Amino acid sequence: MTSLAATAQVTDDQMRRYAKMIYDVAGIEISPSKKQLLSNRIRRRLKESGIADFEQYYNFLKKLPISHAEWDGFLQEVTTHETYLFRDDSNWKWLRGTYLPELQKAGKNSLRVWSAACSTGDEAYSIATCVSDAIRNPSAWRVQILGTDIGVGAVKDAQEAKFNERAMRLVPDDLKRRYFSQLGGAAIWEPNAKLRAMTKFRQHNLLDRLSESPFDLVFLKNVLIYFNADSKKRVMQNVEQVMKPGSYLVAGAAEGISDLMGGFERIHPWLYLRK
């Protein structure tokens, strides 16, 4: 079989149909300006699957159930973006310096956190690190951190929890020494048993309601920028339904959700309190 040329692109009609299919399944908008990027990423799936061209691959996906492994591979290609631990320093300063100390002053001894769109678990383990470092007498606390992502592959990576030097580059040195260990001298780090015990991961599409008990704190960052107004509204309704009154939402500053936050009080451009 002749491989598709590395410079080949989807046609305008294929771009429209692929974009609609992605939106219908994941709520993510792919603009026509992303034609080259989408083409590059689909080509990787063509090589992996052995399918000859864009049209055949589109028809192949349309016939598959969403639960099929190829759908997971496809969505991972078209939605993947860079992630690393301790991204956005202001979030972690607030968590360690304000939120967790206030919980302890209030006499709390339990905490449920949802890391939505957790990718490979970097955010969830950042949260676990902050909690481990800030809470006094952690044995008296019940901490549950749930990470979810639409990609089954991303969830598996999060469960394995192996982070390279680039992913670890912003972790403060003292926290890295206390809560992570290097594997056999390699440039790979893994969290200790204490952090792993706090975290669990599962596959979840943000367009669907999450079947979980309410959370005290939700992180929803760097994902809604890919959604349009209708899918953002649907996601935010699903998120709000699993947040306790008085809980906090940490969002990306550029998510474009300010007009959807009627049930929240804005504390910072990236922080909201559920009324």
Salt bridges, closest charged atoms under 4 A:
ASP12 OD1 - LYS35 NZ 2.38
ASP13 OD1 - ARG16 NH2 2.66
ASP13 OD2 - ARG17 NE 2.89
ASP24 OD2 - LYS20 NZ 2.73
GLU55 OE1 - ARG17 NH2 2.81
GLU70 OE1 - ARG45 NH2 2.93
GLU77 OE1 - ARG44 NE 2.93
GLU82 OE2 - ARG166 NH2 2.71
ASP88 OD2 - LYS221 NZ 2.96
ASP89 OD2 - LYS93 NZ 3.13
ASP133 OD2 - ARG96 NH2 2.90
ASP133 OD1 - ARG178 NH2 2.64
ASP174 OD2 - ARG178 NH1 3.80
GLU190 OE1 - LYS162 NZ 3.56
GLU190 OE1 - ARG196 NH2 3.63
GLU212 OE1 - ARG112 NH2 3.19
GLU212 OE2 - LYS200 NZ 3.81
GLU212 OE2 - ARG202 NH1 3.16
ASP216 OD1 - LYS244 NZ 2.92
GLU240 OE2 - ARG274 NE 3.95
